[in-house]
């Protein structure tokens, strides 16, 4: 449709029709014998009214969605098709590693490729929009939804978010095999207090702008068609009815022109927050704040028409919201082809096909992080006991892989048997020490312990106060490692765990995260030596839960403690019972080879506003295996009008080197990279001295200095 045709369509719609376009219900409302007595009854829906609404969520399958679309077109007075939206977070039928793991790849191109593949599978199943990526910054691993974040760093989070948007949408979300991307949750949902889901977030305006908003803005700049509001309050206002957040910041400052949708019943929940009197008041506040679609509440459904007729909401404002929805449907090509790419035949061809399973395998290998290795890996032992319930579990793809084909999930056992066929394995799927496990460990040359969380232990509404391992798993490790010191620990899960005892006593530790459908094959590739580990931590691993929230980009205090000192020192900023620093820092990860960095070379040490500095290092593979290294650049602003972080990631490059090979890695430093929100909340770079670090992780001391004049 042309803009003119869309305008004419809008002008011809009644207020009731317009309001209906701004309502989204889930698939439970469509079909089933209890339709009118079940969920529809609470929303006062008649059978045909449900099919006049603008979109539905959570349903999939070409056959079902094609049939549903026929009903929508038939019942809607102007035959406007519906949009079908779903949570395709890190894969559709073929699941890829969870986002926190994808962040650990430090490879935006890999993230783009996984999203592109997920879009192909989802679009063939009739889905038009995915509620992904989650651009929330996560610095507290008590929060279960860490698994959906790319991690703790604004730079990494922004690059991965933008890559995922481009992967889903391509050049045009209406193209074949593409879906529209909806980033979430705006804003600062990852900053919920105590890591407790749906909790309040209390941030200074500077912290919000400096750290938490950057990835959302990256999604906007990447062309994301939709955005979703957050459940939490910010500045003590529910995000879903914050005019400052949604209109002033998202739309005016960031320039977002797409469709804004609430999270599930988030408009209705403003009444429970105590920020709206009732559903009518909530609807008025949300629409006036800029929320276009009400997901899964009756606020717009039962109040918006009357609010417009009473003059409490202007019809021109309603028209703006409806036009955004119609424009997105038009971009998706739904007016010409309401079914878009839905195809039962293509579903069969694409879902969990060999190419997609290979990508799942490759991605998991790129995301796995080797945290410790005394030389036991890659595996040389020929008789190995594999212990832990997770060694045979299929619940390892992620709690938001809701459409994944679980029958295709490759277990750790199946992967080891396939990839390491020359090794004799004994599998004991138990999380507590018993006679059989102890005996197997004693007689084996080495032990692999599969520990951590399955997909039910992490995710939405899966917050924890203690992120150490369960007591049974701790006892299992202690007893097994006591009889066999050649114990390799494989960690599953969607968040950093506190594992100081394991870090001290295990022969090797590798973080597998929740690796996806074929992810265990990627892990087996690393264990066997067919692939070399190259993942780097996207979130710091704490010593204990009491250190949280935690981030490498901390600030100095007036009484800082030297991080090299472990013992408690009175009257310095430290703990009596734990170090200040994490167990494993952001950006950390080992390889099967070693890399050597040259000192940093600058082409000049004075930076001007319209110039640039080229910073270079030589990186050499000094081992006897090929490997990949993530070269990371950090900057510290030595003195500012406000206190500045000790260091901030500003750029990174992942390179591959053969044994003995070396490569020059260069970065361009610009004035823009140095900007921050100063004492007056102006976004600027202040003149002065800066320390530049380039190395393998956030603790590198390979440094030099330059000045901005």
N, C-alpha and C positions, 0 to 999 in steps of 0.2 A: 504494500500500500504506500501511496505517497503521503507526505505530511498533510496535504490538503484533504485527502480521503480520510485520514485518521481524525482530523479536526471535524470533518462533517459527521463522522461516526459518533464522536463524542457529543456533538451538539444535538444529535438525534436521540441520545440515551436519556432515560428518566433518572431522577436522583436515586431512586431505588436500585436501578441497574448499575449506576456508577458505584454506589456503596458496595454492592455485591462483588464487583471486580476487586475490591480491596480486602476480601476475606479469604483466608486459607484454612481449610480443615484437612485432617489426615485421612488416610485411606479407609479407616474403620467406618467412616460415615457413608461409604459407598458399597452397597451390596450386603447380602446377609439377611436372614429372615427377621432379625430383631431390629431392623433399620429404624423404624419409627418409634419403637419402644426402648431402644438402646441409646447410643450417643446422640442421635438426632433429636430425641425428645427434650433433652436438656437445653438444646439450642433453638427450640421452637421451629424446627425445620419441617416443611412438607417435602414430600418426595421430589417434586420437580424443582423446588427452590435450591436444594443442595447442588443441582446440576447447573445452576446459573452463576455460581460463585467463580472467582477468578482463577483459583489454583488449588491444587491439593499436594500434600506431601506424603512421602513414605511409601508410596505404591510403585511397583515396578513390573516389568514384563511386557513385551510388545503386544501380546494378545490381550491382556487385561487393559492396558492403557489405550489401545486402539478402540476397544469397546467402550471404555469410559469417555473417550473423546467424542465418539459418535453421540453419546447421550448429552454431553455438554453442548455440542453444536445444535442438537435438536431442541433442547429446552431453552437455551439462551435466546432472548427475543431478537437479537441482532446476529445470532449464530457465531458469537465470538468464542474461539477455542480456549480451552484452559491451558495453563502451564502446569507441568508435572515436575515437582521438585523433590529432591532426596538428598540424604547425607552420604555422598560418595566421597569419603574423607581421604582415604589412601588406597584407592582401588575399588573396583565394583565386584565382579565375580572373582577376578584375580586380585588378591590383596597384596599390596606392597608393604614394606616396613612402615610402622607408625611414624607420624611426622617428626617426633623427637629423634627417631633413628635417622630419618632422611636428613634432618639437620646435621647429624653427625657425619654424613657423607662429605660435607663442605663442597658439594657439587651441584650448583643450580641447574646445570644441564640435565643431570640425572633426575632431579625433581620434576623438571619440565617434561621429560620423557615419560615418567610414571603417570603424571596427570594426563598427558595426551592419550596414553593407553587406556586409562580409566575412563576418559571421555568417550572413546570409541566403543567400549563395552556398554557404558551406561546409555549412550544415545541410541544404540541398537535396541536397548530394552525400553525405549520410549521416554526416557528421562530428558528433560530440557534444561534443568538448573541443578547445580550441586551446591550445597551449603559448605563450601570449602574454598580457600584455605582458612584455617584458624590462625589469625595474625596476632593472637594474644602473646605477650611476653611472659615467660614463666621463670620465676626465681625462687620458688618454694615447692620442693618436690613432695610436700605433704598433699598438695593439690593433685587430685587424680587426673585432671585434664592436662597435666604436663605432657602426656602422651600425644596430644593433638597439637602441641606447640612445637615450633622449630628450635626453641631453647631460650636461653637467658640473655642473649646479646641482640641489641637492636639492629646492628649491621647485618649479621647472619640472618636474623629473622626477616629483615626487609628483602634481602636478595632471594631467599627461598620462597617467600610469599609471592613476590612478583613472578618468579619462575613458574610457580604452580598456577597462577592466574593465566599466564600465557599458554601453559600446557593445556588447560581445560578449554580455553576459548580460541586459541590460534589467532588468526587475523580477524576472524568474524565468527561469532558464536553461532550464526546461522548456517555455517558451512557443514557439510556432511562430517559426521564423526566428532562434532564439537558440542559443548554444552556451555551455558552461561555460568559464570563463577560468582558466588556470593561470599565475600569475606566476612569474618566475624571475630569476636563479638565486640562491638563498638560501645564502650571502650574500657580498657584496663581490667577486663575480666580476670586476667592472670594475676592480678594484684590483690585478690580477695584476702582479707585478714585471716591469719592462722592457717592459710591453705585450705579453708573450709569452703566447699562449693556453695555458690549462690550468696555468699556472704558480702558484706560491705567492702568497698575499697576506699582507703583514705590516703590520697596522694597530694603532694603539693602540685600546684600548677606547673612549676618548672620540671618536676620529675615526670609528670604526665607528658609534657611536650618533648622533653629531652630523650626519654626512653620508650614510653609506651605507645605513643602515637605514630612512630616512624614506620612501622610495618603496615599499618592501615593505609597510611599515605602512599606507601609503595604499591599497595594493591590498587588504589585509585589511579595512580600514574600508569600502572600496567593495563588499565582499561577495564577493571572489574565492573560487570554490569549491575551487581547487586551488593548490598551491605546488610548486615544483621545487627540489631541492637543487643546489648548485654543485659543479663539478669541483675547485675549488681547495682548498687547505688555508687555515685561518684559525687563528691562534694555534697553528700547526703541527699542527693536527688536520684531517683531511679533513672538509669540511662535512657530508658525507653520514653521518658517524658521530659528529657532535658533539652530544652530549646537551644541553650548555649552549646551543648555538645553536638546535637544533630543538625541544627541550622547554621549556627555561627562557625563552628569548627569544621564539621564534615562537609557541609555543602558550600559555605562561603569561603572559608580559608583553604580547604583542600580541593575545592572545585568538583566534588562528586555530583554527578548529574543522573546517576542511575536510580534504581528502585531500592527503597529502604524498607526492610521487613523486620517485624519484632521477632524475638525468639519465642519459643513455645509458651503461650499464655502470659508473656511478659507484660502485656498491657493490662490484663486482668489482675496480675499480681501487684500492680501499683496500689491497688486498694488494700491488699494485705500489708504492703510496706507502710501504709498510713499516709501515702502521698496523694491519694485520690479518694473521694467520698464513696463513689460507687462506680459501676461499669460505665454509666453515662459520662460521669466526670472523667474517668480514665480515657474514654474514647476521645473526648474533647481535647484533653491535654496531649494525647499522643498524635492526633492528626494535626493539631496546631504546632506541635514540635517537629513535624516532618516525617512521621512514620506512614509509609504508603500502604503496607499490607499488615493486617492483624492476623498473626498466626495462632490458631487454636485458642481463641477466646470468643465470647459472644459480644464483645464491646462494640465493634464496628457493625456487626451483623444486626444487632437489635437497637442500636442507638444513633448510628451515623446519619441515616436519612432524616430523623427527627431533629438532630442537631443542626443540619443544614436548613431545614424548613423553619426552625425557630430563629435562625440568624446567628446562633452561637458559633457556627462554623460557616465560613463563606463558601458559596458554591464554586467560586473561582479557585479557592484552595483545594477543594475536592477535585476539581477538574485537573489541576496540576498533578495530583497524585495519580488519578486515573490515566492521564495521558502518558505518564512515565511507564505505567504497566502496559498500556497498549503499544507503546514504542518498543518495549522489550519483546513483546509477542511478535511484533512486526520484524524486529531484528532476527529473531529465531526462525522467521519464515512461516509462522503458523497460520497466517491468513491465506497463504497460497497452498501450504501443505500442513494441515493440522497435526499430522502424525510425525512430522519431521523424519527422523531416521529409523523409526520403529520397524523392526523386521525380525520375525521369528527365525528366518533362515540365517540372517547375519548373527543373531544371538548364538546360534549353534556353532557358527564358524569362529566367532571371536572369543567367547567366554572360556577362559582358562586354556586357550590355544597354546601350542608349543612356544611360539614367539613371546607371548605374554608371560608364560611360566619361566622362561629363560630370563626375562627382564626382572621378574620377582627374585629369582635366584641371584642375579648379578647385583641388584640393588642391596640385598641383604649382606652380601660380601663387602660392598662398599661402605655399609653403615656400621658393621660390627667393629667394636673398639677393643683392641688388646690393651689391657690395663697393667698386666704383669706377666712376665715370662722369664723363668730361670734357665731356659734352654730346652724345656720339655716339648715345646711346640716349635715347628710342626711335629706331629706325632711320629715317634720312632718305635714306641712299644708295640708289640705284636699280640699282647694279651691284655685287654682292657675291660674293666668293669664300669658300666654306665649306670649310675644310680640317681634316683629322684623321679617323682611322678611326672615331671615335665618332659622326661625323655620319651614318653609315649603319648603325650597329650596333643590333641589337635586344637586346643583352645589357646593358641599362641599367635593369632593373627591380629588381634586388637578388638576391643569392645565395640568400636564404631565400624568395624568391617561387617556391617549388618547384612549385606547382600552376598558376602563371599561364599563360595561353594566349599563348605567344610569337608565334603567328601574328597576334595582335591588337595587338602592340606597335607603337606609332607611332614611327618613327625621327625624328631631328631633321630629316633631309632632307624626309621626307613632311610633317612639321608646318610647316616653313617654306614649302614649296611651296603648302600649303593656305591658311595664314593670311596669308602675305605674297605674294599672287599678283601684286602690282604690281611686285615686285622681280625683276630678272634675276639668278638664282643660277648659280654654277658650283661643282659639288661635286667635291672631290678627297679621297678617303678614305685619306690617308696620314699616318703619324705621324713621318715623317722628311722633311727638306727635299729636294726634287728639282726638276729643271728646270721641270716642269709647274706645281708649286705656286708656285715663285718667280715664274714668268711670269704666272700668274693673279693673284697678289697685286699685282704691279706694275701690271697693267691695270685692277684693280678700284678702285672708289671707297672700299670698305671691305672688311675681312676679318673673318670669324668663324672663330676657332680652337676646335675642340672637343677639349679636353684632359682629362687626369685618368685615373680608373680606370673600368674596366667592372665588371660584377658578379662576375667571377672574380678581381678584384684586391683584393677587400675582403670581409670576412665571417669566419665561423668558420675557424680555422686559417689565417688570412691576415694574420698579424702581420708587421710590417716594422721594420727598424732605421732606415730612411731614408724619411721621408714627403715628400720632394721629388718633383718630376715625373721620369719616366724621362729619360735623357740624350737620346734621340731627340726627345722632345717639347720639351725645353729648347732644343735646336738649332733645331728647327722654329720655335719662337716667336722666337728671336733673329734668324733670317734673314728671317722673314716681317715682323716688326715693323720691321726695318731698311729694308725696301723699301716698307712701307706703315704709317705711324704710326697710321692709323685701324683698329687691330686690336682687336677685341672677343674676349675669352677667356671661353668657357663651360666651367666646371669640372664634370665628372661625378665621382661617387665616394661612398663611404660614410664618409668621415672628413675632418677638416681636413687640408689639405696645406700644406707650407711653400713659399710662392711669392713670396719677396721681390722677385725680378727682374721677375716678371710684374706685381706690384703697382706697381712703379716705372714700367714702360715701357708697359704696355697702356693703350689709350684707355678701356677699360671691362673690368670683371671681374664675372661673375655666377656664383654657386654654384648649380648645378642639382641636386646630389646624385645619387642614383639615383631618378629621378622617377616610375617606375611605368608602367603600360600606356599611358596617354594623356598622360603627363607632359610630353612634348615639345611637345604642343599648348599646354599651359599656359605653357611657356617661350616659345613663339612668340607667344603673346598678350602677354607682357611685352615681348619684343623689338619687336613691332609697335606697342606703345603702346595696344593694346586693353585691357590690364590694367596696373596700376601695381605695382611690386614692393613687398612688405610683409613679407617674411621677415626674421628677425633671428637672428643666430648662436646656436645652442644649445650650441656649443663654441667656445672661443677658437681662432683660427688662429695657430700659432706662426711665428716667423721661421725656425726651424730645428728639427730633430729633437732637438738637444741641450738645448732648453728643457723637454722633456717629463719627467714629467707637468706639466701647466699648468692653472691655474684662476684666474679673476679673484678669487675669495674667498680670497686668500692671507693670510698673517700678516706682520706687521712683524718685522724682525730688530732686534737692538740697534744695527745699523749700516745702516739702510736707505738706499737710493739714491733720489734724486728722479727719478721716472719721466720728467720732462721733459728730463733730461740724457742725451744719447746716448753720450758718450765714456766710456771706462773710467776709473774713479777708484780708485786703490789704497786698500785697507783699508776699502772699503765692500762690501756684499753685491751684487756684480755680476759679469758676465762680461767677459773681455778682448776677446771676438770677437763679441758679440751683445748686444742690449739685454735688459733684464729683462722688459719688457712684450711682449705678443703683437703680431703683425702686425695682426690684427683682433681686437678684444676681444669677449667674450661679450655678447650682446644687440645687437651692431652690425648695421646694415643701412641702406641708402639707399633713397630713394624717387624718383619723378619730380617730386615737389613738395618743399616745405620746410615745416618746422613750427617754431613759436616757442613757448617755454614761459614762463609767468609765474613769478615767485618763488613759493615754497611758502607757502601760508597754513595756519595751524593754528587750530582753534577754541579750543585751550588748549595750553599748553606743559608742563603737569604731568600725568603719567599715574599713575593709582592701580591697584591690583590688580583692583578691581571696576569700573573705569571704562574710558573709551576716548578717543582723540584722533582727530578727523577731519582728515586732511591733504588739501589740495586744490591743484590747479594749473589754470590756464587754458591750453589748447593751441589754437593757431591755425594753420590752413593758410595760409601766406603765399605760396604759389605759385599757378600758374594751372591746375593739374590737381587732380582729386579724388585722395585717397590715404588709406591706412591707416597709423596710427601705433601702435606698441606702447609704451605709457606704463609705465615700470618704476620700482618703488619698492625702494630698498635702505636698509638700516639698518646702522650701525656702533655697536657697544657700545664706548664709549671706554676703559673700564677694567673688567677682570673679575678674578676670583680665579684664572682661567687666561687665557692669551693668547687674544684673540678675533680673528676675521677682520677685515680692513680694511673690508669691506662684504659684506652678504648680501642676495640677492634675497628679498623677503618677499611681494610681490604684483605683479600686472601686469594691464593692461587693454588690449585692442586696439580702437581706435576708428576710425571712418570720418569724414572731413571733406571737404566740398566746398571749392572755392577760396574763400578769404576767411572760411570758417566757423570759429568757435571753440567750444570746449566745455569745461565744467568737469569735471575728472576727480577724483573723491574716493576716498580709501581710509580705512578704519577701522583704527587702530593699537591693538592690545590688549596687555595684559601677556603673554598666551600667546605672541605673536610674538617676544618677547624672551627666552624661556627657552632655556637651554643646560645642558650637564652641567658643574657647577661642580667645584671642587677635590676635593670629596668624592663626585663622580659622582652628585650629586642633580640632578634636572631642575628648574631653578628660574630665575627672573629676578632679577638682583641690582640693587639700587637704584643710581642714578647717572645720568650724562649719556649721551645717545645722539645721534648725527648721523643725520639723515634726508636721503636723496637721492631726488629724483624727476626722471627725465629719459629720454632716448631709448636709453641703453645703460649698461653697467656703469662707464663712465668719467665719467659726468655729474658736474658740480660744482654743479648746482642743489641747494642744501642749506639746511637749517636745523637747529635743535637742540631737544631736549625732555629732560625728566627723569622718571625713574621714582622715586616716593617711597613 
